[in-house]
Amino acid sequence: MPSRLNKKSYNLVDSEIGIPLYRISSDIYLVDQDLDDIEDENKQLKQENKTLLKVVGQLTR
């Protein structure tokens, strides 16, 4: 759980959707981690694509 929210905030409940703020905060943290993982994978795949394009380019000469 992120430490940005104080103890009082954890006890608050969003009146619109009825989900405790600590739960929302925790879910946002997990989604953020997933996004970081996806961005890392995307960077790796781009590098692999560059390498494959170089190899194909050399083979077609």
N, CA, C and O atoms as CSV, one atom per row, in Angstrom:
chain,resi,resn,atom,element,x,y,z
A,1,MET,N,N,0.836,-1.170,0.000
A,1,MET,CA,C,0.000,0.000,0.000
A,1,MET,C,C,0.889,1.243,0.000
A,1,MET,O,O,1.788,1.336,0.835
A,2,PRO,N,N,0.677,2.178,-0.882
A,2,PRO,CA,C,1.495,3.378,-0.920
A,2,PRO,C,C,1.385,4.155,0.376
A,2,PRO,O,O,0.316,4.207,0.983
A,3,SER,N,N,2.469,4.750,0.798
A,3,SER,CA,C,2.496,5.451,2.073
A,3,SER,C,C,2.048,6.897,1.961
A,3,SER,O,O,2.071,7.628,2.951
A,4,ARG,N,N,1.635,7.329,0.755
A,4,ARG,CA,C,1.227,8.718,0.569
A,4,ARG,C,C,-0.054,9.045,1.323
A,4,ARG,O,O,-0.264,10.197,1.704
A,5,LEU,N,N,-0.898,8.076,1.542
A,5,LEU,CA,C,-2.151,8.322,2.240
A,5,LEU,C,C,-1.961,8.079,3.728
A,5,LEU,O,O,-1.352,7.089,4.133
A,6,ASN,N,N,-2.490,8.996,4.541
A,6,ASN,CA,C,-2.369,8.800,5.979
A,6,ASN,C,C,-3.446,7.837,6.476
A,6,ASN,O,O,-4.329,7.428,5.721
A,7,LYS,N,N,-3.357,7.484,7.761
A,7,LYS,CA,C,-4.265,6.478,8.321
A,7,LYS,C,C,-5.725,6.900,8.199
A,7,LYS,O,O,-6.592,6.068,7.930
A,8,LYS,N,N,-5.999,8.179,8.394
A,8,LYS,CA,C,-7.373,8.664,8.296
A,8,LYS,C,C,-7.919,8.443,6.882
A,8,LYS,O,O,-9.083,8.079,6.712
A,9,SER,N,N,-7.087,8.662,5.886
A,9,SER,CA,C,-7.519,8.492,4.499
A,9,SER,C,C,-7.907,7.048,4.208
A,9,SER,O,O,-8.812,6.797,3.411
A,10,TYR,N,N,-7.237,6.107,4.840
A,10,TYR,CA,C,-7.538,4.694,4.596
A,10,TYR,C,C,-8.936,4.323,5.071
A,10,TYR,O,O,-9.530,3.363,4.579
A,11,ASN,N,N,-9.456,5.078,6.022
A,11,ASN,CA,C,-10.780,4.770,6.554
A,11,ASN,C,C,-11.903,5.430,5.761
A,11,ASN,O,O,-13.076,5.119,5.969
A,12,LEU,N,N,-11.554,6.327,4.866
A,12,LEU,CA,C,-12.566,7.002,4.060
A,12,LEU,C,C,-13.106,6.048,3.002
A,12,LEU,O,O,-12.413,5.139,2.545
A,13,VAL,N,N,-14.334,6.272,2.633
A,13,VAL,CA,C,-14.957,5.460,1.588
A,13,VAL,C,C,-15.509,6.405,0.534
A,13,VAL,O,O,-16.154,7.400,0.862
A,14,ASP,N,N,-15.259,6.099,-0.715
A,14,ASP,CA,C,-15.804,6.897,-1.802
A,14,ASP,C,C,-17.313,6.678,-1.835
A,14,ASP,O,O,-17.781,5.562,-2.062
A,15,SER,N,N,-18.064,7.740,-1.608
A,15,SER,CA,C,-19.522,7.606,-1.509
A,15,SER,C,C,-20.175,7.265,-2.843
A,15,SER,O,O,-21.275,6.713,-2.865
A,16,GLU,N,N,-19.526,7.579,-3.937
A,16,GLU,CA,C,-20.100,7.290,-5.252
A,16,GLU,C,C,-20.109,5.795,-5.560
A,16,GLU,O,O,-21.104,5.267,-6.055
A,17,ILE,N,N,-18.998,5.112,-5.266
A,17,ILE,CA,C,-18.885,3.707,-5.659
A,17,ILE,C,C,-18.749,2.747,-4.485
A,17,ILE,O,O,-18.791,1.531,-4.673
A,18,GLY,N,N,-18.586,3.276,-3.283
A,18,GLY,CA,C,-18.554,2.438,-2.096
A,18,GLY,C,C,-17.312,1.587,-1.947
A,18,GLY,O,O,-17.362,0.525,-1.325
A,19,ILE,N,N,-16.200,2.030,-2.504
A,19,ILE,CA,C,-14.947,1.287,-2.384
A,19,ILE,C,C,-13.996,2.089,-1.498
A,19,ILE,O,O,-13.798,3.282,-1.728
A,20,PRO,N,N,-13.410,1.452,-0.493
A,20,PRO,CA,C,-12.471,2.168,0.382
A,20,PRO,C,C,-11.294,2.735,-0.415
A,20,PRO,O,O,-10.817,2.115,-1.366
A,21,LEU,N,N,-10.835,3.918,-0.013
A,21,LEU,CA,C,-9.741,4.568,-0.725
A,21,LEU,C,C,-8.468,3.731,-0.723
A,21,LEU,O,O,-7.721,3.742,-1.701
A,22,TYR,N,N,-8.210,3.001,0.369
A,22,TYR,CA,C,-6.997,2.180,0.390
A,22,TYR,C,C,-7.045,1.126,-0.711
A,22,TYR,O,O,-6.013,0.772,-1.281
A,23,ARG,N,N,-8.240,0.627,-1.010
A,23,ARG,CA,C,-8.395,-0.382,-2.064
A,23,ARG,C,C,-8.133,0.239,-3.434
A,23,ARG,O,O,-7.451,-0.346,-4.277
A,24,ILE,N,N,-8.685,1.429,-3.638
A,24,ILE,CA,C,-8.467,2.136,-4.900
A,24,ILE,C,C,-6.987,2.445,-5.064
A,24,ILE,O,O,-6.418,2.246,-6.137
A,25,SER,N,N,-6.370,2.930,-4.000
A,25,SER,CA,C,-4.948,3.264,-4.037
A,25,SER,C,C,-4.107,2.030,-4.342
A,25,SER,O,O,-3.163,2.090,-5.130
A,26,SER,N,N,-4.455,0.923,-3.716
A,26,SER,CA,C,-3.737,-0.329,-3.942
A,26,SER,C,C,-3.895,-0.796,-5.384
A,26,SER,O,O,-2.931,-1.243,-6.004
A,27,ASP,N,N,-5.107,-0.693,-5.916
A,27,ASP,CA,C,-5.358,-1.096,-7.305
A,27,ASP,C,C,-4.588,-0.217,-8.286
A,27,ASP,O,O,-4.037,-0.715,-9.269
A,28,ILE,N,N,-4.548,1.083,-8.023
A,28,ILE,CA,C,-3.797,2.002,-8.885
A,28,ILE,C,C,-2.320,1.642,-8.865
A,28,ILE,O,O,-1.661,1.656,-9.905
A,29,TYR,N,N,-1.800,1.323,-7.696
A,29,TYR,CA,C,-0.397,0.935,-7.563
A,29,TYR,C,C,-0.104,-0.314,-8.400
A,29,TYR,O,O,0.917,-0.380,-9.083
A,30,LEU,N,N,-0.998,-1.300,-8.346
A,30,LEU,CA,C,-0.802,-2.535,-9.113
A,30,LEU,C,C,-0.879,-2.280,-10.615
A,30,LEU,O,O,-0.094,-2.836,-11.383
A,31,VAL,N,N,-1.819,-1.446,-11.031
A,31,VAL,CA,C,-1.943,-1.111,-12.453
A,31,VAL,C,C,-0.692,-0.372,-12.919
A,31,VAL,O,O,-0.213,-0.593,-14.031
A,32,ASP,N,N,-0.170,0.501,-12.072
A,32,ASP,CA,C,1.049,1.233,-12.412
A,32,ASP,C,C,2.232,0.278,-12.582
A,32,ASP,O,O,3.046,0.446,-13.490
A,33,GLN,N,N,2.321,-0.715,-11.713
A,33,GLN,CA,C,3.380,-1.720,-11.850
A,33,GLN,C,C,3.216,-2.503,-13.148
A,33,GLN,O,O,4.194,-2.764,-13.849
A,34,ASP,N,N,1.984,-2.874,-13.464
A,34,ASP,CA,C,1.717,-3.585,-14.721
A,34,ASP,C,C,2.121,-2.738,-15.921
A,34,ASP,O,O,2.707,-3.246,-16.878
A,35,LEU,N,N,1.809,-1.451,-15.869
A,35,LEU,CA,C,2.167,-0.551,-16.961
A,35,LEU,C,C,3.682,-0.475,-17.123
A,35,LEU,O,O,4.189,-0.490,-18.244
A,36,ASP,N,N,4.404,-0.392,-16.007
A,36,ASP,CA,C,5.867,-0.379,-16.073
A,36,ASP,C,C,6.395,-1.656,-16.725
A,36,ASP,O,O,7.305,-1.607,-17.552
A,37,ASP,N,N,5.820,-2.793,-16.349
A,37,ASP,CA,C,6.238,-4.074,-16.935
A,37,ASP,C,C,5.960,-4.108,-18.437
A,37,ASP,O,O,6.786,-4.579,-19.219
A,38,ILE,N,N,4.799,-3.608,-18.831
A,38,ILE,CA,C,4.435,-3.589,-20.252
A,38,ILE,C,C,5.362,-2.669,-21.030
A,38,ILE,O,O,5.773,-2.998,-22.143
A,39,GLU,N,N,5.695,-1.516,-20.452
A,39,GLU,CA,C,6.612,-0.594,-21.122
A,39,GLU,C,C,7.997,-1.222,-21.287
A,39,GLU,O,O,8.635,-1.059,-22.326
A,40,ASP,N,N,8.458,-1.939,-20.260
A,40,ASP,CA,C,9.749,-2.626,-20.354
A,40,ASP,C,C,9.718,-3.695,-21.445
A,40,ASP,O,O,10.661,-3.822,-22.226
A,41,GLU,N,N,8.635,-4.456,-21.490
A,41,GLU,CA,C,8.502,-5.491,-22.517
A,41,GLU,C,C,8.456,-4.865,-23.911
A,41,GLU,O,O,9.049,-5.394,-24.851
A,42,ASN,N,N,7.761,-3.754,-24.043
A,42,ASN,CA,C,7.672,-3.055,-25.317
A,42,ASN,C,C,9.053,-2.595,-25.779
A,42,ASN,O,O,9.397,-2.720,-26.954
A,43,LYS,N,N,9.834,-2.066,-24.853
A,43,LYS,CA,C,11.189,-1.616,-25.184
A,43,LYS,C,C,12.041,-2.791,-25.660
A,43,LYS,O,O,12.788,-2.674,-26.631
A,44,GLN,N,N,11.921,-3.924,-24.968
A,44,GLN,CA,C,12.678,-5.120,-25.341
A,44,GLN,C,C,12.250,-5.624,-26.724
A,44,GLN,O,O,13.095,-5.997,-27.537
A,45,LEU,N,N,10.950,-5.635,-26.986
A,45,LEU,CA,C,10.456,-6.098,-28.287
A,45,LEU,C,C,10.910,-5.178,-29.418
A,45,LEU,O,O,11.228,-5.651,-30.509
A,46,LYS,N,N,10.945,-3.882,-29.170
A,46,LYS,CA,C,11.439,-2.945,-30.186
A,46,LYS,C,C,12.897,-3.238,-30.513
A,46,LYS,O,O,13.294,-3.209,-31.678
A,47,GLN,N,N,13.698,-3.521,-29.480
A,47,GLN,CA,C,15.109,-3.835,-29.701
A,47,GLN,C,C,15.250,-5.140,-30.484
A,47,GLN,O,O,16.080,-5.236,-31.388
A,48,GLU,N,N,14.443,-6.138,-30.139
A,48,GLU,CA,C,14.485,-7.407,-30.867
A,48,GLU,C,C,14.078,-7.206,-32.328
A,48,GLU,O,O,14.665,-7.816,-33.222
A,49,ASN,N,N,13.082,-6.361,-32.574
A,49,ASN,CA,C,12.666,-6.077,-33.951
A,49,ASN,C,C,13.794,-5.428,-34.742
A,49,ASN,O,O,14.019,-5.779,-35.900
A,50,LYS,N,N,14.504,-4.486,-34.128
A,50,LYS,CA,C,15.637,-3.844,-34.803
A,50,LYS,C,C,16.687,-4.881,-35.180
A,50,LYS,O,O,17.220,-4.872,-36.289
A,51,THR,N,N,16.975,-5.773,-34.238
A,51,THR,CA,C,17.967,-6.815,-34.490
A,51,THR,C,C,17.518,-7.720,-35.634
A,51,THR,O,O,18.311,-8.040,-36.520
A,52,LEU,N,N,16.265,-8.127,-35.619
A,52,LEU,CA,C,15.743,-8.988,-36.685
A,52,LEU,C,C,15.776,-8.283,-38.040
A,52,LEU,O,O,16.107,-8.905,-39.050
A,53,LEU,N,N,15.440,-7.007,-38.073
A,53,LEU,CA,C,15.489,-6.258,-39.327
A,53,LEU,C,C,16.914,-6.182,-39.872
A,53,LEU,O,O,17.126,-6.271,-41.081
A,54,LYS,N,N,17.887,-6.017,-38.979
A,54,LYS,CA,C,19.289,-5.994,-39.416
A,54,LYS,C,C,19.685,-7.341,-40.012
A,54,LYS,O,O,20.327,-7.397,-41.061
A,55,VAL,N,N,19.301,-8.421,-39.342
A,55,VAL,CA,C,19.644,-9.762,-39.814
A,55,VAL,C,C,18.986,-10.028,-41.165
A,55,VAL,O,O,19.637,-10.525,-42.083
A,56,VAL,N,N,17.714,-9.704,-41.292
A,56,VAL,CA,C,17.009,-9.912,-42.560
A,56,VAL,C,C,17.647,-9.061,-43.654
A,56,VAL,O,O,17.804,-9.518,-44.786
A,57,GLY,N,N,18.008,-7.843,-43.322
A,57,GLY,CA,C,18.671,-6.971,-44.293
A,57,GLY,C,C,19.981,-7.556,-44.782
A,57,GLY,O,O,20.295,-7.469,-45.969
A,58,GLN,N,N,20.749,-8.151,-43.879
A,58,GLN,CA,C,22.026,-8.759,-44.262
A,58,GLN,C,C,21.801,-10.015,-45.101
A,58,GLN,O,O,22.572,-10.290,-46.020
A,59,LEU,N,N,20.765,-10.767,-44.797
A,59,LEU,CA,C,20.497,-12.001,-45.535
A,59,LEU,C,C,19.978,-11.736,-46.944
A,59,LEU,O,O,20.156,-12.566,-47.836
A,60,THR,N,N,19.343,-10.600,-47.151
A,60,THR,CA,C,18.761,-10.314,-48.463
A,60,THR,C,C,19.707,-9.562,-49.387
A,60,THR,O,O,19.326,-9.216,-50.506
A,61,ARG,N,N,20.908,-9.307,-48.952
A,61,ARG,CA,C,21.879,-8.600,-49.803
A,61,ARG,C,C,22.464,-9.517,-50.824
A,61,ARG,O,O,23.298,-9.097,-51.626
